[in-house]
Amino acid sequence: MAEDILQTAYAKVLSGRASFGHRSNFKTWLFAVIRRTGQEVHRREAIRRLFLGRLRDFAELSTQILSPADEADRDGTAARLRHHTSALPRRQNEVLILVFYHDLTLAETAETLGISLGSVRRHYERGKANLRKCLHNDRREHHPAWSPQLKPESAE
């Protein structure tokens, strides 16, 4: 893996994706390129392991008896939730999946994605708000008579 990271870092330098700006000495800059490349690979591998683990868990669950929550969800709520989550902006989608499906804390999510905790919090809150809007609109489309503003008419 270390050799692959080193080769990828050299490829970045040779292709011009990493350019030496003369702000430090060359050796320091090259080590920084290698370190960042290693971090990128580590982050990608962590996300891949999380998703593969989730797929493996899903495959195991699909062969077992459905839980009460799964049986109660046969109306398609989970499918609609997955659909709306995948329609969110990429970063919001990643944060919500890591928090809700993989039970990571916001701090663990920030470390996994390599972004700041404040950024994760912002994407988390925005993602939840966007998802809430989508689900609200979906409910109104599937149940036109339903509206939070409408109150049941009293029988006269």
DANORCOR-V312560 format. One record per pair of residues at least 12 apart in sequence whose ideal C-beta (glycine too) atoms are under 10 Angstrom apart, sorted by the first residue. I is the first residue (numbers start at 1). GAP is how many residues later the second one is. Records with the same first field share a line. If there is no record, write none. Layout:
I->GAP ; GAP
//
This chain:
1->37 ; 40 ; 41 ; 44
2->32 ; 36 ; 39
4->33 ; 34 ; 37
5->29 ; 30 ; 32 ; 33 ; 34 ; 35 ; 36 ; 37
6->28 ; 31 ; 32
7->30
8->25 ; 26 ; 29 ; 30 ; 32 ; 33
9->21 ; 22 ; 23 ; 24 ; 25 ; 26 ; 27 ; 28 ; 29 ; 31 ; 32
10->20 ; 23 ; 24 ; 27
11->26
12->21 ; 22 ; 24 ; 25 ; 28
13->16 ; 17 ; 20 ; 21 ; 24
17->16
18->12 ; 14 ; 15 ; 16 ; 18 ; 19
19->14
20->13
36->78
39->75
40->74
42->70 ; 72
43->68 ; 69 ; 70 ; 71 ; 72
44->70
46->52 ; 65 ; 66 ; 67 ; 68
47->47 ; 50 ; 51 ; 55 ; 65 ; 66 ; 67
50->47 ; 48 ; 51 ; 52 ; 54 ; 62
51->46 ; 47 ; 50 ; 51
53->49
54->43 ; 47 ; 48
57->44 ; 45
58->43
76->66
77->58 ; 61
80->54 ; 55 ; 58 ; 59 ; 62
81->15 ; 19 ; 50 ; 53 ; 54 ; 57
82->15 ; 19
83->51 ; 55
84->46 ; 47 ; 48 ; 49 ; 50 ; 51 ; 53 ; 54
85->12 ; 15 ; 16 ; 42 ; 45 ; 46 ; 49 ; 50
87->43 ; 44 ; 47
88->35 ; 38 ; 39 ; 40 ; 42 ; 43 ; 46
89->34 ; 37 ; 38 ; 41
90->33
91->22 ; 24 ; 28 ; 29 ; 31 ; 32 ; 33 ; 35 ; 36
92->30 ; 31 ; 32 ; 33 ; 34 ; 35 ; 36 ; 37 ; 38 ; 39
93->30 ; 34 ; 37 ; 38
94->15 ; 18 ; 19 ; 21 ; 26 ; 29 ; 33
95->14 ; 15 ; 17 ; 18 ; 20 ; 24 ; 25 ; 26 ; 27 ; 28 ; 29 ; 30 ; 31 ; 32 ; 33
96->13 ; 27 ; 28 ; 30 ; 31 ; 32 ; 34 ; 35
97->12 ; 30
98->12 ; 14 ; 15 ; 22 ; 26
99->21 ; 24 ; 25 ; 28 ; 29
100->24 ; 27 ; 28 ; 31
104->16
105->12 ; 15
106->12 ; 14 ; 15 ; 17 ; 18
107->13 ; 14
108->12
109->12 ; 14 ; 15
110->13 ; 14
136->12
//
